[in-house]
């Protein structure tokens, strides 16, 4: 199974379109959205082409492809306009026999790991900083931010396939890689 992970669209129609194009080009089986889909948040600048209504239309057009969790900027009103569930704080996924704890990262994160066994995976967004490392015998991943990356990173997404996790830019350059 091939999964694409993306986080922190923050209402950018420009980068949402790039994300969907990358998803289609990657031919992934599912798009896992790690929160902060529509609203830019009070701490962030407006992202390029801030147009939440366009983002709603784009995401709803591929609703069957999406599994999403709630970010700290997502609210009940967002669920009213999106045609797929977004209000769960986390999702438990299994890929290639390995448990994946997918969350936004504002509750469970590298500072506050959820209950996990050695070798299991935490994947989060929230920080807008990409990561693919080992921590306390667990794998911790962050695909970075679709629209508002920090720490001089570019806009990125993650691909998990077989025993590998890749963080890629929208020109499909591999930024970081980890064997799972």
MDTraj code that builds the backbone (N, CA, C; nanometers):
import mdtraj as md
import numpy as np

residues = "UNK UNK UNK UNK UNK UNK UNK UNK UNK UNK UNK UNK UNK UNK UNK UNK UNK UNK UNK UNK UNK UNK UNK UNK UNK UNK UNK UNK UNK UNK UNK UNK UNK UNK UNK UNK UNK UNK UNK UNK UNK UNK UNK UNK UNK UNK UNK UNK UNK UNK UNK UNK UNK UNK UNK UNK UNK UNK UNK UNK UNK UNK UNK UNK UNK UNK UNK UNK UNK UNK UNK UNK UNK UNK UNK UNK UNK UNK UNK UNK UNK UNK UNK UNK UNK UNK UNK UNK UNK UNK UNK UNK UNK UNK UNK UNK UNK UNK UNK UNK UNK UNK UNK UNK UNK UNK UNK UNK UNK UNK UNK UNK UNK UNK UNK UNK UNK UNK UNK UNK UNK UNK UNK UNK UNK UNK UNK UNK UNK UNK UNK UNK UNK UNK UNK UNK UNK UNK UNK UNK UNK UNK UNK UNK UNK UNK UNK UNK UNK UNK UNK UNK UNK UNK UNK UNK UNK UNK UNK UNK UNK UNK UNK UNK UNK UNK UNK UNK UNK UNK UNK UNK UNK UNK UNK UNK UNK UNK UNK UNK".split()
xyz = np.array([
    [0.0847, -0.1183, 0.0000],
    [0.0000, 0.0000, 0.0000],
    [0.0886, 0.1237, 0.0000],
    [0.0484, 0.2233, -0.0760],
    [0.1210, 0.3500, -0.0847],
    [0.0328, 0.4601, -0.0266],
    [0.0840, 0.5287, 0.0768],
    [0.0099, 0.6361, 0.1424],
    [0.0819, 0.7689, 0.1219],
    [0.0034, 0.8743, 0.0980],
    [0.0583, 1.0099, 0.0933],
    [0.0097, 1.0848, 0.2161],
    [0.1012, 1.1518, 0.2850],
    [0.0700, 1.2310, 0.4037],
    [0.0957, 1.3782, 0.3733],
    [0.0023, 1.4629, 0.4152],
    [0.0189, 1.6072, 0.3969],
    [-0.0434, 1.6787, 0.5162],
    [0.0123, 1.7939, 0.5489],
    [-0.0356, 1.8678, 0.6653],
    [-0.0298, 2.0174, 0.6394],
    [-0.1149, 2.0889, 0.7114],
    [-0.1063, 2.2347, 0.7187],
    [-0.1242, 2.3035, 0.5835],
    [-0.2391, 2.2781, 0.5202],
    [-0.2758, 2.3487, 0.3968],
    [-0.3099, 2.4943, 0.4298],
    [-0.3744, 2.5165, 0.5418],
    [-0.4089, 2.6504, 0.5911],
    [-0.4805, 2.7370, 0.4877],
    [-0.5704, 2.6763, 0.4096],
    [-0.6550, 2.7534, 0.3190],
    [-0.5896, 2.7982, 0.1902],
    [-0.4719, 2.7506, 0.1580],
    [-0.4025, 2.7911, 0.0352],
    [-0.4530, 2.7089, -0.0837],
    [-0.5284, 2.7736, -0.1722],
    [-0.5769, 2.7048, -0.2919],
    [-0.4600, 2.6690, -0.3835],
    [-0.3600, 2.7552, -0.3901],
    [-0.2423, 2.7298, -0.4737],
    [-0.1737, 2.5997, -0.4332],
    [-0.1434, 2.5853, -0.3033],
    [-0.0713, 2.4667, -0.2582],
    [-0.1615, 2.3444, -0.2443],
    [-0.2897, 2.3643, -0.2212],
    [-0.3830, 2.2513, -0.2203],
    [-0.3868, 2.1876, -0.3592],
    [-0.3885, 2.2697, -0.4614],
    [-0.3871, 2.2172, -0.5984],
    [-0.2574, 2.1410, -0.6263],
    [-0.1456, 2.1950, -0.5819],
    [-0.0168, 2.1254, -0.5993],
    [-0.0163, 1.9919, -0.5243],
    [-0.0749, 1.9907, -0.4052],
    [-0.0831, 1.8685, -0.3259],
    [-0.1658, 1.7621, -0.3984],
    [-0.2802, 1.8016, -0.4516],
    [-0.3661, 1.7071, -0.5233],
    [-0.2972, 1.6568, -0.6497],
    [-0.2283, 1.7451, -0.7208],
    [-0.1526, 1.7025, -0.8391],
    [-0.0443, 1.6016, -0.8007],
    [0.0246, 1.6265, -0.6896],
    [0.1286, 1.5332, -0.6427],
    [0.0656, 1.3994, -0.6063],
    [-0.0491, 1.4023, -0.5393],
    [-0.1196, 1.2791, -0.5021],
    [-0.1530, 1.1967, -0.6266],
    [-0.2030, 1.2634, -0.7288],
    [-0.2393, 1.1931, -0.8514],
    [-0.1153, 1.1386, -0.9226],
    [-0.0096, 1.2161, -0.9256],
    [0.1140, 1.1718, -0.9905],
    [0.1777, 1.0557, -0.9138],
    [0.1716, 1.0595, -0.7814],
    [0.2289, 0.9527, -0.6992],
    [0.1497, 0.8227, -0.7092],
    [0.0221, 0.8330, -0.7514],
    [-0.0675, 0.7164, -0.7580],
    [-0.0769, 0.6458, -0.6229],
    [-0.0878, 0.7263, -0.5171],
    [-0.1022, 0.6715, -0.3824],
    [-0.2418, 0.6129, -0.3646],
    [-0.2541, 0.5212, -0.2695],
    [-0.3837, 0.4575, -0.2419],
    [-0.4740, 0.5439, -0.1554],
    [-0.4149, 0.6314, -0.0728],
    [-0.4933, 0.7159, 0.0175],
    [-0.4141, 0.8421, 0.0485],
    [-0.4854, 0.9533, 0.0671],
    [-0.4270, 1.0804, 0.1083],
    [-0.4640, 1.1026, 0.2544],
    [-0.3635, 1.1036, 0.3403],
    [-0.3851, 1.1236, 0.4830],
    [-0.3535, 1.2698, 0.5143],
    [-0.4559, 1.3450, 0.5558],
    [-0.4388, 1.4867, 0.5885],
    [-0.4254, 1.5002, 0.7396],
    [-0.3176, 1.5654, 0.7832],
    [-0.2851, 1.5748, 0.9253],
    [-0.3284, 1.7082, 0.9870],
    [-0.4368, 1.7662, 0.9378],
    [-0.4981, 1.8814, 1.0028],
    [-0.4571, 2.0173, 0.9509],
    [-0.5267, 2.1183, 1.0039],
    [-0.5128, 2.2587, 0.9650],
    [-0.5366, 2.2758, 0.8148],
    [-0.6604, 2.2470, 0.7757],
    [-0.6957, 2.2433, 0.6343],
    [-0.7379, 2.3777, 0.5771],
    [-0.8282, 2.4506, 0.6465],
    [-0.8906, 2.5677, 0.5852],
    [-0.8452, 2.7019, 0.6416],
    [-0.8273, 2.7117, 0.7705],
    [-0.7999, 2.8408, 0.8345],
    [-0.6496, 2.8609, 0.8489],
    [-0.6025, 2.9838, 0.8287],
    [-0.4580, 3.0097, 0.8357],
    [-0.4082, 3.0201, 0.9796],
    [-0.4968, 3.0462, 1.0731],
    [-0.4561, 3.0542, 1.2140],
    [-0.4041, 3.1915, 1.2509],
    [-0.4194, 3.2311, 1.3758],
    [-0.3815, 3.3664, 1.4175],
    [-0.2306, 3.3895, 1.4236],
    [-0.1512, 3.2829, 1.4281],
    [-0.0058, 3.2996, 1.4375],
    [0.0632, 3.2977, 1.3017],
    [-0.0110, 3.2633, 1.1967],
    [0.0488, 3.2484, 1.0638],
    [0.0138, 3.3651, 0.9736],
    [0.1045, 3.3971, 0.8822],
    [0.0725, 3.4896, 0.7745],
    [-0.0246, 3.4197, 0.6800],
    [-0.0911, 3.4978, 0.5957],
    [-0.1781, 3.4369, 0.4959],
    [-0.0918, 3.3611, 0.3954],
    [-0.1283, 3.2365, 0.3650],
    [-0.0513, 3.1629, 0.2646],
    [-0.0850, 3.2113, 0.1241],
    [-0.0041, 3.1721, 0.0279],
    [-0.0255, 3.2090, -0.1116],
    [-0.1639, 3.1640, -0.1571],
    [-0.2373, 3.2540, -0.2221],
    [-0.3714, 3.2270, -0.2744],
    [-0.4630, 3.1729, -0.1647],
    [-0.4713, 3.2465, -0.0534],
    [-0.5593, 3.2078, 0.0566],
    [-0.7036, 3.2154, 0.0085],
    [-0.7659, 3.0995, -0.0062],
    [-0.9021, 3.0907, -0.0587],
    [-0.9676, 2.9634, -0.0042],
    [-1.0069, 2.9650, 0.1232],
    [-1.0646, 2.8445, 0.1836],
    [-1.1810, 2.7842, 0.1058],
    [-1.2655, 2.8674, 0.0433],
    [-1.3792, 2.8128, -0.0320],
    [-1.3316, 2.7292, -0.1506],
    [-1.2233, 2.7711, -0.2151],
    [-1.1666, 2.6906, -0.3242],
    [-1.1079, 2.5606, -0.2697],
    [-1.0429, 2.5682, -0.1544],
    [-0.9857, 2.4483, -0.0921],
    [-1.0976, 2.3495, -0.0578],
    [-1.2088, 2.3998, -0.0058],
    [-1.3244, 2.3145, 0.0253],
    [-1.3672, 2.2385, -0.0998],
    [-1.3839, 2.3090, -0.2096],
    [-1.4277, 2.2469, -0.3355],
    [-1.3274, 2.1424, -0.3827],
    [-1.1989, 2.1753, -0.3775],
    [-1.0958, 2.0810, -0.4235],
    [-1.0937, 1.9547, -0.3371],
    [-1.0962, 1.9725, -0.2044],
    [-1.0909, 1.8560, -0.1158],
    [-1.2180, 1.7724, -0.1263],
    [-1.3333, 1.8364, -0.1332],
    [-1.4585, 1.7613, -0.1460],
    [-1.4634, 1.6811, -0.2759],
    [-1.3944, 1.7283, -0.3790],
    [-1.3954, 1.6567, -0.5073],
    [-1.3194, 1.5240, -0.5000],
    [-1.2349, 1.5072, -0.3979],
    [-1.1611, 1.3807, -0.3815],
    [-1.1889, 1.3178, -0.2443],
    [-1.3050, 1.3438, -0.1894],
    [-1.3383, 1.3020, -0.0531],
    [-1.3207, 1.1522, -0.0296],
    [-1.3408, 1.0700, -0.1322],
    [-1.3252, 0.9247, -0.1163],
    [-1.1793, 0.8851, -0.0994],
    [-1.0890, 0.9726, -0.1342],
    [-0.9456, 0.9446, -0.1289],
    [-0.8836, 0.9843, 0.0050],
    [-0.9587, 1.0576, 0.0891],
    [-0.9021, 1.1250, 0.2059],
    [-0.9353, 1.0550, 0.3373],
    [-0.8357, 1.0500, 0.4240],
    [-0.8522, 1.0196, 0.5654],
    [-0.7896, 1.1391, 0.6369],
    [-0.8630, 1.2033, 0.7281],
    [-0.8131, 1.3267, 0.7890],
    [-0.8280, 1.3254, 0.9405],
    [-0.7397, 1.3982, 1.0060],
    [-0.7491, 1.4232, 1.1497],
    [-0.7570, 1.5739, 1.1717],
    [-0.8021, 1.6114, 1.2901],
    [-0.8245, 1.7520, 1.3248],
    [-0.6944, 1.8190, 1.3671],
    [-0.6738, 1.9384, 1.3143],
    [-0.5630, 2.0218, 1.3587],
    [-0.6116, 2.1254, 1.4585],
    [-0.5200, 2.1985, 1.5191],
    [-0.5596, 2.2995, 1.6175],
    [-0.6325, 2.4173, 1.5547],
    [-0.6244, 2.4349, 1.4234],
    [-0.6976, 2.5424, 1.3556],
    [-0.8286, 2.4940, 1.2925],
    [-0.8582, 2.3657, 1.3032],
    [-0.9819, 2.3111, 1.2463],
    [-1.0932, 2.3174, 1.3501],
    [-1.2165, 2.3441, 1.3034],
    [-1.3291, 2.3629, 1.3953],
    [-1.4547, 2.2951, 1.3411],
    [-1.5554, 2.2901, 1.4247],
    [-1.6839, 2.2304, 1.3879],
    [-1.7392, 2.2928, 1.2602],
    [-1.7208, 2.4219, 1.2420],
    [-1.7735, 2.4882, 1.1223],
    [-1.7042, 2.4352, 0.9966],
    [-1.5773, 2.3955, 1.0075],
    [-1.5070, 2.3368, 0.8932],
    [-1.5713, 2.2031, 0.8555],
    [-1.6094, 2.1257, 0.9570],
    [-1.6736, 1.9975, 0.9306],
    [-1.8067, 2.0162, 0.8599],
    [-1.8723, 2.1287, 0.8832],
    [-2.0011, 2.1552, 0.8200],
    [-1.9885, 2.1717, 0.6684],
    [-1.8713, 2.2114, 0.6189],
    [-1.8539, 2.2355, 0.4755],
    [-1.7715, 2.1268, 0.4064],
    [-1.6997, 2.0470, 0.4833],
    [-1.6210, 1.9385, 0.4245],
    [-1.7013, 1.8090, 0.4282],
    [-1.6948, 1.7320, 0.3232],
    [-1.7781, 1.6127, 0.3075],
    [-1.7064, 1.4847, 0.3479],
    [-1.6056, 1.4962, 0.4328],
    [-1.5342, 1.3809, 0.4878],
    [-1.5009, 1.4158, 0.6319],
    [-1.4879, 1.3171, 0.7199],
    [-1.4643, 1.3448, 0.8624],
    [-1.3276, 1.4097, 0.8867],
    [-1.3265, 1.5137, 0.9725],
    [-1.1998, 1.5815, 1.0053],
    [-1.1818, 1.6047, 1.1551],
    [-1.2773, 1.5673, 1.2376],
    [-1.2727, 1.6098, 1.3775],
    [-1.2115, 1.5093, 1.4747],
    [-1.1610, 1.3969, 1.4261],
    [-1.0933, 1.3026, 1.5158],
    [-0.9540, 1.3561, 1.5481],
    [-0.9130, 1.3418, 1.6728],
    [-0.7806, 1.3901, 1.7129],
    [-0.6675, 1.3035, 1.6587],
    [-0.6995, 1.1796, 1.6231],
    [-0.5974, 1.0904, 1.5699],
    [-0.6630, 0.9794, 1.4898],
    [-0.5826, 0.9105, 1.4119],
    [-0.6271, 0.7907, 1.3406],
    [-0.5205, 0.6837, 1.3604],
    [-0.5651, 0.5630, 1.3844],
    [-0.4743, 0.4483, 1.3924],
    [-0.4813, 0.3783, 1.2572],
    [-0.3678, 0.3693, 1.1910],
    [-0.3588, 0.3063, 1.0601],
    [-0.2632, 0.1877, 1.0698],
    [-0.2806, 0.0940, 0.9816],
    [-0.1866, -0.0168, 0.9718],
    [-0.1398, -0.0256, 0.8278],
    [-0.0097, -0.0293, 0.8116],
    [0.0487, -0.0402, 0.6782],
    [0.1661, -0.1366, 0.6874],
    [0.1635, -0.2393, 0.6047],
    [0.2699, -0.3397, 0.6023],
    [0.2952, -0.3985, 0.7407],
    [0.1863, -0.4245, 0.8147],
    [0.1966, -0.4879, 0.9448],
    [0.2458, -0.3983, 1.0568],
    [0.2536, -0.2697, 1.0331],
    [0.3048, -0.1773, 1.1337],
    [0.1969, -0.0755, 1.1709],
    [0.1845, -0.0477, 1.3018],
    [0.0864, 0.0500, 1.3481],
    [0.1398, 0.1916, 1.3275],
    [0.0523, 0.2774, 1.2754],
    [0.0838, 0.4185, 1.2538],
    [-0.0160, 0.5008, 1.3335],
    [0.0342, 0.5872, 1.4207],
    [-0.0490, 0.6796, 1.4977],
    [-0.0404, 0.8132, 1.4249],
    [-0.1467, 0.8497, 1.3524],
    [-0.1501, 0.9739, 1.2748],
    [-0.2275, 1.0795, 1.3527],
    [-0.1661, 1.1954, 1.3725],
    [-0.2279, 1.3036, 1.4491],
    [-0.1725, 1.4366, 1.3999],
    [-0.2363, 1.5444, 1.4395],
    [-0.1854, 1.6750, 1.3979],
    [-0.0555, 1.7097, 1.4696],
    [-0.0504, 1.6858, 1.5984],
    [0.0723, 1.7120, 1.6723],
    [0.0594, 1.8164, 1.7809],
    [-0.0571, 1.8755, 1.7973],
    [-0.0732, 1.9759, 1.9026],
    [-0.1035, 1.9117, 2.0382],
    [-0.1399, 1.7834, 2.0387],
    [-0.1602, 1.7107, 2.1646],
    [-0.0523, 1.6046, 2.1815],
    [-0.0477, 1.5105, 2.0907],
    [0.0574, 1.4086, 2.0918],
    [0.1625, 1.4459, 1.9890],
    [0.2881, 1.4374, 2.0308],
    [0.3996, 1.4805, 1.9465],
    [0.5293, 1.4234, 2.0026],
    [0.6410, 1.4713, 1.9551],
    [0.7699, 1.4185, 2.0016],
    [0.7967, 1.4512, 2.1471],
    [0.7329, 1.5535, 2.2004],
    [0.7469, 1.5891, 2.3423],
    [0.6498, 1.5104, 2.4311],
    [0.5446, 1.4573, 2.3695],
    [0.4404, 1.3850, 2.4418],
    [0.3932, 1.2682, 2.3542],
    [0.4725, 1.1622, 2.3519],
    [0.4410, 1.0483, 2.2662],
    [0.3143, 0.9769, 2.3135],
    [0.2308, 0.9326, 2.2202],
    [0.1158, 0.8507, 2.2598],
    [0.1654, 0.7122, 2.3004],
    [0.0800, 0.6311, 2.3625],
    [0.1218, 0.4947, 2.3969],
    [0.1507, 0.4154, 2.2690],
    [0.2758, 0.3758, 2.2534],
    [0.3180, 0.3030, 2.1332],
    [0.4239, 0.1995, 2.1705],
    [0.4255, 0.0906, 2.0958],
    [0.5287, -0.0110, 2.1123],
    [0.6532, 0.0288, 2.0325],
    [0.7655, -0.0312, 2.0667],
    [0.8874, -0.0107, 1.9898],
    [0.8622, -0.0463, 1.8438],
    [0.9166, 0.0340, 1.7546],
    [0.9033, 0.0098, 1.6119],
    [0.7782, 0.0681, 1.5492],
    [0.6842, 0.1167, 1.6314],
    [0.5635, 0.1776, 1.5747],
    [0.5924, 0.3215, 1.5337],
    [0.4978, 0.3804, 1.4606],
    [0.5209, 0.5088, 1.3952],
    [0.4252, 0.6152, 1.4469],
    [0.4799, 0.7313, 1.4821],
    [0.4016, 0.8523, 1.5069],
    [0.4248, 0.9429, 1.3873],
    [0.3165, 0.9851, 1.3231],
    [0.3286, 1.0851, 1.2173],
    [0.2399, 1.2021, 1.2536],
    [0.2969, 1.3206, 1.2481],
    [0.2281, 1.4421, 1.2887],
    [0.2622, 1.5567, 1.1946],
    [0.1852, 1.6627, 1.2027],
    [0.2140, 1.7874, 1.1331],
    [0.2431, 1.8931, 1.2385],
    [0.1693, 2.0020, 1.2319],
    [0.1644, 2.1086, 1.3323],
    [0.2867, 2.1996, 1.3377],
    [0.4058, 2.1470, 1.3404],
    [0.5247, 2.2313, 1.3578],
    [0.5686, 2.2980, 1.2286],
    [0.5206, 2.2493, 1.1150],
    [0.5590, 2.2984, 0.9824],
    [0.7061, 2.2699, 0.9528],
    [0.7639, 2.1768, 1.0274],
    [0.9045, 2.1399, 1.0115],
    [0.9114, 1.9903, 0.9829],
    [0.9699, 1.9536, 0.8704],
    [0.9776, 1.8128, 0.8339],
    [1.0703, 1.7359, 0.9275],
    [1.0406, 1.6049, 0.9441],
    [1.1195, 1.5210, 1.0334],
    [1.1001, 1.3751, 0.9934],
    [1.2066, 1.2989, 1.0025],
    [1.2019, 1.1547, 0.9836],
    [1.3164, 1.0968, 1.0653],
    [1.2865, 1.0550, 1.1894],
    [1.3900, 1.0125, 1.2832],
    [1.3396, 0.8985, 1.3719],
    [1.4319, 0.8434, 1.4498],
    [1.4001, 0.7472, 1.5546],
    [1.4040, 0.8201, 1.6881],
    [1.3106, 0.7841, 1.7779],
    [1.3074, 0.8433, 1.9112],
    [1.2560, 0.7367, 2.0077],
    [1.3346, 0.7026, 2.1046],
    [1.2937, 0.6015, 2.2036],
    [1.2435, 0.4736, 2.1374],
    [1.3138, 0.4264, 2.0363],
    [1.2802, 0.3045, 1.9615],
    [1.1484, 0.3149, 1.8854],
    [1.1002, 0.4387, 1.8638],
    [0.9821, 0.4629, 1.7818],
    [1.0251, 0.5486, 1.6630],
    [0.9477, 0.5394, 1.5557],
    [0.9749, 0.6205, 1.4378],
    [0.8855, 0.7430, 1.4444],
    [0.9448, 0.8619, 1.4350],
    [0.8679, 0.9859, 1.4385],
    [0.8851, 1.0577, 1.3046],
    [0.7707, 1.0921, 1.2459],
    [0.7684, 1.1510, 1.1126],
    [0.6850, 1.2782, 1.1116],
    [0.7235, 1.3705, 1.0263],
    [0.6458, 1.4908, 1.0001],
    [0.6698, 1.5247, 0.8534],
    [0.5642, 1.5258, 0.7710],
    [0.5836, 1.5533, 0.6287],
    [0.6128, 1.6999, 0.5984],
    [0.6183, 1.7853, 0.7016],
    [0.6372, 1.9284, 0.6789],
    [0.5039, 1.9956, 0.6502],
    [0.5092, 2.1107, 0.5891],
    [0.3880, 2.1871, 0.5617],
    [0.3643, 2.2019, 0.4122],
    [0.2389, 2.1835, 0.3720],
    [0.2000, 2.2032, 0.2332],
    [0.2137, 2.3503, 0.1944],
    [0.1789, 2.4429, 0.2850],
    [0.1723, 2.5844, 0.2439],
    [0.2634, 2.6796, 0.3199],
    [0.2971, 2.6506, 0.4449],
    [0.3711, 2.7462, 0.5269],
    [0.4884, 2.6790, 0.5999],
    [0.5882, 2.6298, 0.5255],
    [0.7000, 2.5628, 0.5922],
    [0.7828, 2.6588, 0.6766],
    [0.8475, 2.6029, 0.7780],
    [0.9342, 2.6815, 0.8660],
    [1.0768, 2.6283, 0.8590],
    [1.1673, 2.7019, 0.9199],
    [1.3093, 2.6666, 0.9281],
    [1.3724, 2.6474, 0.7900],
    [1.3406, 2.7372, 0.6979],
    [1.3986, 2.7399, 0.5627],
    [1.3685, 2.6160, 0.4801],
    [1.2638, 2.5423, 0.5150],
    [1.2217, 2.4284, 0.4342],
    [1.1323, 2.4764, 0.3207],
    [1.1158, 2.3918, 0.2202],
    [1.0213, 2.4184, 0.1118],
    [0.8910, 2.3455, 0.1432],
    [0.7885, 2.3708, 0.0652],
    [0.6607, 2.3024, 0.0811],
    [0.6817, 2.1542, 0.0497],
    [0.6309, 2.0667, 0.1375],
    [0.6578, 1.9241, 0.1236],
    [0.5370, 1.8378, 0.1594],
    [0.5490, 1.7102, 0.1253],
    [0.4530, 1.6058, 0.1614],
    [0.5319, 1.4778, 0.1840],
    [0.4663, 1.3764, 0.2392],
    [0.5338, 1.2501, 0.2659],
    [0.4716, 1.1347, 0.1898],
    [0.5566, 1.0390, 0.1529],
    [0.5116, 0.9155, 0.0879],
    [0.5631, 0.7970, 0.1679],
    [0.4712, 0.7085, 0.2062],
    [0.5066, 0.5858, 0.2755],
    [0.4706, 0.4693, 0.1844],
    [0.5719, 0.3918, 0.1535],
    [0.5496, 0.2743, 0.0700],
    [0.6491, 0.1668, 0.1107],
    [0.5981, 0.0470, 0.1293],
    [0.6767, -0.0669, 0.1756],
    [0.7503, -0.0281, 0.3036],
    [0.8803, -0.0332, 0.3063],
    [0.9565, -0.0037, 0.4279],
    [1.0327, 0.1271, 0.4169],
    [0.9700, 0.2272, 0.3553],
    [1.0394, 0.3536, 0.3312],
    [0.9428, 0.4714, 0.3470],
    [0.9933, 0.5803, 0.4026],
    [0.9174, 0.7059, 0.4097],
    [1.0019, 0.8133, 0.3446],
    [0.9446, 0.8803, 0.2455],
    [1.0128, 0.9864, 0.1731],
    [0.9414, 1.1178, 0.1988],
    [1.0159, 1.2233, 0.2209],
    [0.9605, 1.3582, 0.2238],
    [1.0035, 1.4234, 0.0938],
    [0.9034, 1.4719, 0.0180],
    [0.9293, 1.5256, -0.1154],
    [0.8782, 1.6686, -0.1285],
    [0.9461, 1.7430, -0.2142],
    [0.8978, 1.8756, -0.2524],
    [0.7956, 1.8579, -0.3644],
    [0.7273, 1.9647, -0.4003],
    [0.6279, 1.9548, -0.5065],
    [0.6893, 1.9403, -0.6448],
    [0.8212, 1.9552, -0.6580],
    [0.8853, 1.9200, -0.7849],
    [0.9384, 1.7763, -0.7782],
    [0.8942, 1.7021, -0.6758],
    [0.9201, 1.5587, -0.6557],
    [1.0648, 1.5277, -0.6183],
    [1.1380, 1.6286, -0.5749],
    [1.2728, 1.6078, -0.5231],
    [1.2626, 1.5444, -0.3842],
    [1.3406, 1.4412, -0.3587],
    [1.3430, 1.3786, -0.2269],
    [1.4265, 1.4655, -0.1327],
    [1.3610, 1.5156, -0.0280],
    [1.4262, 1.6032, 0.0700],
    [1.4860, 1.5216, 0.1839],
    [1.4125, 1.4189, 0.2265],
    [1.4578, 1.3344, 0.3362],
    [1.4003, 1.1947, 0.3167],
    [1.4736, 1.0950, 0.3655],
    [1.4332, 0.9555, 0.3501],
    [1.4689, 0.8787, 0.4756],
    [1.3803, 0.7869, 0.5159],
    [1.4102, 0.6987, 0.6279],
    [1.3565, 0.5600, 0.5954],
    [1.4350, 0.4597, 0.6283],
    [1.3878, 0.3216, 0.6178],
    [1.3092, 0.2891, 0.7432],
    [1.1948, 0.2301, 0.7261],
    [1.1061, 0.2007, 0.8392],
    [1.1331, 0.0639, 0.8985],
])
top = md.Topology()
chain = top.add_chain()
for i, resn in enumerate(residues, 1):
    res = top.add_residue(resn, chain, resSeq=i)
    for name in ("N", "CA", "C"):
        top.add_atom(name, md.element.get_by_symbol(name[0]), res)
traj = md.Trajectory(xyz[None], top)
